[in-house]
């Protein structure tokens, strides 16, 4: 069976309980983890080691917290007060784990689903999304990553232009795939608002409700948005249910016959106060 799983954020105990609940077997089943594998939870190091140990049975997306780990490892960003990355940065197998992390994906299309950490701007279709994600994946695996990490942070450019190149293009792709919640019909993105779907700034909508979105009709699964919670539509599945905040860790079992995914959840211990 194939399963998509929402944001772990270092909650390895919840992952173990979820795997037990679904009777997971790495020789039979495949996991698709939708990013934010680490940080804020109590066991980021154990989480990375567990996922790395699953080999081909675990297909992982990178979220904003995972990129933050890579930036912290390069000395580009200082860990935040509530980060839980120090055990990874101090681990004897640090380089192996970071090397494994750099091999993970920015977007995946499999089993009829486009899988993302955060979202997609309305101008991109599924094929373009995978292609642009591939540009960042190549950078992650290459020698120029340290230089890019120094310039990765920032909210500009805020709107897609096919003519974007260099750092501006790569930063835009990263922001879409790992940070997006709200955008306007013309694709301009807002990064200030982090509340639920009803809190959209004037002129903006949740990215998945923007009219004319080119991925409309393509089933899309994503994490990142814990204040949105579980959302299940025929072509949309939001799976970040706030495990690290004391919510739940959610998996979606995919069916080959195209029927709606089956939702499986385990309750989580609160590792951080909501909004922390």
C-alpha positions as CSV (number, residue, x, y, z in Angstrom):
1,X,0.0,0.0,0.0
2,X,1.0,3.6,-0.5
3,X,0.6,6.2,2.2
4,X,1.0,10.0,2.3
5,X,1.9,11.4,5.7
6,X,1.7,15.0,7.0
7,X,4.3,17.1,8.8
8,X,6.4,15.1,11.4
9,X,8.5,18.0,12.8
10,X,10.6,15.6,14.8
11,X,7.8,13.7,16.4
12,X,9.3,10.2,16.0
13,X,7.1,8.6,18.7
14,X,4.0,9.6,16.8
15,X,5.5,8.2,13.5
16,X,6.2,4.9,15.2
17,X,2.7,4.7,16.5
18,X,1.3,5.6,13.1
19,X,3.4,3.0,11.4
20,X,2.2,0.4,13.8
21,X,-1.4,1.5,13.3
22,X,-1.2,0.9,9.5
23,X,0.8,-2.3,10.0
24,X,3.6,-0.8,7.9
25,X,6.1,-3.1,6.2
26,X,9.0,-1.6,4.3
27,X,9.1,-4.5,1.9
28,X,5.5,-4.1,0.9
29,X,4.5,-0.5,1.6
30,X,5.7,2.9,0.4
31,X,5.5,6.2,2.4
32,X,5.4,9.7,1.0
33,X,6.2,12.3,3.6
34,X,5.1,15.8,2.8
35,X,7.9,17.7,4.3
36,X,8.9,19.4,7.6
37,X,10.5,16.1,8.7
38,X,12.3,17.8,11.6
39,X,12.3,20.7,14.1
40,X,10.2,21.9,17.0
41,X,9.4,18.3,18.0
42,X,11.4,16.3,20.6
43,X,13.2,13.8,18.4
44,X,14.5,15.3,15.2
45,X,17.6,13.2,15.1
46,X,15.7,9.9,15.7
47,X,13.2,10.9,13.0
48,X,15.9,11.5,10.4
49,X,17.7,8.2,11.3
50,X,14.4,6.3,11.1
51,X,13.5,7.7,7.7
52,X,17.0,7.2,6.3
53,X,16.9,3.6,7.5
54,X,13.7,2.9,5.5
55,X,15.6,3.3,2.3
56,X,13.3,3.3,-0.8
57,X,10.2,2.7,1.3
58,X,10.3,6.4,2.4
59,X,10.0,9.1,-0.2
60,X,10.4,12.5,1.5
61,X,9.7,16.1,0.5
62,X,11.6,18.9,1.9
63,X,9.8,21.6,3.9
64,X,10.9,25.0,5.2
65,X,12.1,23.5,8.5
66,X,14.2,20.9,6.6
67,X,15.8,23.7,4.5
68,X,16.4,25.7,7.7
69,X,18.3,22.7,9.0
70,X,20.6,22.7,6.0
71,X,21.1,26.5,6.4
72,X,21.9,26.1,10.1
73,X,24.4,23.3,9.2
74,X,26.2,25.7,6.8
75,X,26.3,28.5,9.5
76,X,24.0,30.6,7.3
77,X,21.2,30.7,9.9
78,X,21.3,30.6,13.6
79,X,18.9,28.1,15.2
80,X,15.9,29.8,16.7
81,X,15.0,29.6,20.4
82,X,12.4,26.9,19.9
83,X,14.4,24.8,17.3
84,X,15.3,21.3,18.1
85,X,18.1,20.8,15.6
86,X,21.1,20.8,17.9
87,X,21.1,17.0,18.3
88,X,21.4,16.6,14.6
89,X,24.1,19.3,14.2
90,X,26.1,17.6,17.0
91,X,25.5,14.0,15.9
92,X,28.4,11.8,14.9
93,X,26.5,10.8,11.7
94,X,25.6,14.4,11.0
95,X,27.2,14.5,7.5
96,X,25.5,11.3,6.4
97,X,22.1,12.5,7.6
98,X,22.5,15.9,5.9
99,X,23.7,14.2,2.8
100,X,20.7,12.0,2.8
101,X,18.4,15.1,3.3
102,X,20.0,16.8,0.3
103,X,18.8,13.8,-1.9
104,X,15.2,14.3,-1.0
105,X,12.6,15.9,-3.3
106,X,10.8,19.2,-3.6
107,X,7.7,17.8,-5.3
108,X,6.6,14.4,-6.3
109,X,4.0,13.2,-8.8
110,X,2.9,9.6,-8.1
111,X,-0.2,7.4,-7.9
112,X,-2.3,10.2,-9.5
113,X,-1.3,12.8,-6.9
114,X,0.9,15.9,-7.1
115,X,2.6,16.0,-3.7
116,X,3.9,19.3,-2.3
117,X,5.0,20.6,1.1
118,X,3.2,24.0,0.8
119,X,1.5,24.9,-2.4
120,X,1.6,25.9,-6.1
121,X,1.0,29.2,-7.8
122,X,-1.9,29.3,-10.3
123,X,0.3,29.8,-13.3
124,X,2.0,26.4,-12.9
125,X,0.6,23.1,-14.1
126,X,1.7,19.8,-12.6
127,X,4.4,19.1,-15.2
128,X,5.9,22.5,-14.8
129,X,5.8,22.2,-11.0
130,X,7.8,19.0,-11.2
131,X,10.3,20.5,-13.6
132,X,10.9,23.6,-11.5
133,X,11.2,21.5,-8.4
134,X,13.9,19.5,-10.2
135,X,15.9,22.7,-10.7
136,X,16.1,23.1,-6.9
137,X,16.7,19.4,-6.4
138,X,19.8,19.6,-8.6
139,X,21.1,22.6,-6.7
140,X,20.5,20.8,-3.4
141,X,22.7,17.9,-4.5
142,X,25.5,20.0,-6.1
143,X,28.5,22.1,-4.9
144,X,26.7,25.4,-5.1
145,X,24.3,24.8,-2.3
146,X,26.2,26.7,0.4
147,X,26.2,29.9,-1.8
148,X,22.5,29.5,-2.5
149,X,21.6,29.0,1.2
150,X,23.1,32.4,1.9
151,X,20.7,34.0,-0.5
152,X,17.7,31.7,-0.1
153,X,15.8,33.8,2.4
154,X,13.6,36.7,1.3
155,X,10.1,37.4,0.0
156,X,11.1,38.7,-3.4
157,X,10.3,38.1,-6.2
158,X,6.7,37.8,-5.1
159,X,5.3,36.9,-8.5
160,X,6.1,34.3,-11.2
161,X,7.8,35.4,-14.4
162,X,9.1,32.7,-16.8
163,X,12.0,35.0,-17.4
164,X,13.3,34.8,-13.9
165,X,16.8,33.3,-13.6
166,X,19.6,32.7,-11.2
167,X,19.0,33.2,-7.5
168,X,15.7,35.0,-7.9
169,X,14.2,32.1,-9.8
170,X,15.4,29.5,-7.3
171,X,14.3,31.6,-4.4
172,X,10.8,32.0,-5.9
173,X,10.5,28.2,-6.5
174,X,11.6,27.4,-2.9
175,X,9.1,30.0,-1.5
176,X,6.2,28.5,-3.5
177,X,7.0,24.9,-2.6
178,X,7.8,25.4,1.0
179,X,6.1,28.6,2.3
180,X,3.0,29.4,0.2
181,X,-0.4,29.7,1.9
182,X,-2.1,32.7,0.3
183,X,-1.8,34.2,-3.2
184,X,-3.7,36.5,-5.5
185,X,-5.2,35.7,-8.9
186,X,-2.1,37.0,-10.6
187,X,0.2,34.8,-8.5
188,X,1.5,37.4,-6.1
189,X,2.2,35.6,-2.8
190,X,1.6,36.7,0.8
191,X,3.9,35.3,3.5
192,X,2.7,37.3,6.6
193,X,-0.6,35.5,7.3
194,X,-0.3,32.0,8.9
195,X,-3.9,31.6,10.3
196,X,-6.6,29.5,8.7
197,X,-8.1,29.8,5.3
198,X,-10.6,32.4,6.4
199,X,-7.9,34.8,7.3
200,X,-6.8,35.7,3.8
201,X,-5.6,39.3,3.4
202,X,-7.6,41.5,1.1
203,X,-7.1,40.6,-2.5
204,X,-5.7,37.1,-1.6
205,X,-7.1,33.6,-1.4
206,X,-5.8,30.3,-0.2
207,X,-3.6,29.2,-3.1
208,X,-5.9,26.2,-3.8
209,X,-9.0,28.5,-4.2
210,X,-7.6,30.9,-6.7
211,X,-9.8,30.9,-9.9
212,X,-8.0,29.5,-13.0
213,X,-5.4,27.5,-11.1
214,X,-3.7,25.4,-13.7
215,X,-3.5,22.4,-11.3
216,X,-7.2,22.4,-10.7
217,X,-8.6,18.9,-11.3
218,X,-5.1,17.4,-10.6
219,X,-5.3,15.8,-7.2
220,X,-2.8,17.7,-4.9
221,X,-1.7,16.7,-1.4
222,X,0.2,19.1,0.8
223,X,1.2,19.8,4.4
224,X,2.7,23.0,6.0
225,X,-0.6,24.6,7.1
226,X,-1.4,23.3,10.5
227,X,-4.0,26.0,11.2
228,X,-5.9,24.7,8.1
229,X,-6.0,21.2,9.5
230,X,-7.3,18.2,7.7
231,X,-9.0,19.1,4.5
232,X,-10.3,16.5,2.0
233,X,-11.8,17.3,-1.3
234,X,-11.9,15.1,-4.5
235,X,-8.8,16.9,-5.8
236,X,-7.2,18.3,-2.7
237,X,-5.8,16.8,0.5
238,X,-4.3,18.9,3.4
239,X,-2.5,16.6,5.8
240,X,-0.7,18.9,8.4
241,X,-2.8,18.3,11.4
242,X,-0.5,19.9,13.9
243,X,1.2,16.9,15.5
244,X,3.9,19.0,17.1
245,X,1.3,21.3,18.6
246,X,-0.6,18.4,20.2
247,X,-2.9,17.7,17.3
248,X,-2.6,14.5,15.3
249,X,-0.3,12.8,12.8
250,X,-2.2,12.0,9.7
251,X,-1.7,9.4,7.0
252,X,-3.8,8.9,3.8
253,X,-3.9,5.4,2.4
254,X,-4.1,5.6,-1.4
255,X,-6.3,3.2,-3.4
256,X,-5.4,2.0,-6.9
257,X,-9.1,2.2,-8.0
258,X,-9.1,6.0,-7.6
259,X,-11.5,6.1,-4.6
260,X,-10.9,8.7,-1.9
261,X,-7.9,8.1,0.3
262,X,-8.6,6.5,3.7
263,X,-7.6,8.8,6.6
264,X,-5.7,7.3,9.5
265,X,-4.6,9.4,12.5
266,X,-2.8,9.0,15.8
267,X,-3.0,11.6,18.6
268,X,0.1,13.5,19.4
269,X,1.7,14.8,22.6
270,X,2.1,18.5,22.6
271,X,5.8,19.3,22.1
272,X,5.3,23.1,21.5
273,X,2.6,25.6,22.5
274,X,0.5,26.4,19.4
275,X,2.0,29.3,17.5
276,X,5.4,28.6,19.2
